[in-house]
Amino acid sequence: MQSGSKRRMLQRRYKKFRKMGEYSSHFRAAVTREVATLQGRMKHIVRRRSRKAIENGDLDDLMATLPEQTTTG
């Protein structure tokens, strides 16, 4: 093997391992869409439960599911 081809082979190998673990823009876009879809579904579920609780007069149950808020002053 000549030193030039060894050098090229080594450069390719380094490039390959440097890129390992990187995500492509397509993967990143797919994950972003998936997160947005899940957030939308959760928002819909929470709103539906809130409306049902208000209609049924179960405000105590609804308030129990919300995180406590603290005020400082």
C-alpha positions in Angstrom: 0.0 0.0 0.0 1.3 3.5 -0.8 1.4 6.2 1.9 -1.1 8.3 -0.1 -3.8 5.7 -0.1 -3.1 4.9 3.5 -3.6 8.6 4.3 -6.8 8.7 2.4 -8.1 5.6 4.1 -7.3 7.0 7.5 -9.0 10.3 6.7 -12.1 8.5 5.6 -12.1 6.5 8.8 -11.7 9.6 11.0 -14.5 11.3 9.1 -16.8 8.3 9.6 -16.2 8.1 13.3 -16.5 11.9 13.8 -20.0 11.8 12.2 -21.1 8.8 14.2 -23.9 9.8 16.7 -25.0 12.8 14.7 -28.6 13.0 13.7 -29.7 14.0 10.3 -32.0 16.9 9.7 -34.7 14.4 8.5 -34.5 12.6 11.9 -34.6 15.8 13.8 -37.6 17.0 11.8 -39.4 13.7 12.5 -38.8 13.9 16.2 -40.0 17.5 16.3 -43.3 16.5 14.5 -43.8 13.6 16.8 -43.3 15.8 19.9 -45.8 18.4 18.5 -48.3 15.7 17.9 -48.0 14.3 21.4 -48.3 17.7 22.9 -51.4 18.4 20.9 -53.0 15.2 22.0 -52.2 15.8 25.7 -53.6 19.3 25.4 -56.9 17.9 23.9 -57.2 15.3 26.7 -56.6 17.9 29.5 -59.1 20.3 28.0 -61.7 17.6 27.6 -61.3 16.4 31.2 -61.5 20.0 32.5 -64.7 20.6 30.6 -66.3 17.4 31.9 -65.2 18.2 35.4 -66.7 21.7 35.2 -70.0 20.3 33.6 -70.3 17.7 36.3 -69.4 20.1 39.2 -66.3 18.0 40.1 -64.1 21.1 40.6 -62.5 19.6 43.7 -61.4 16.6 41.7 -60.1 18.8 38.9 -58.2 21.0 41.3 -56.7 18.0 43.0 -55.1 17.0 39.7 -53.4 20.4 39.3 -50.0 21.0 40.7 -49.9 23.3 43.8 -48.9 26.8 43.1 -47.0 28.8 45.7 -46.9 32.5 46.0 -44.0 34.5 47.3 -44.4 37.9 48.7 
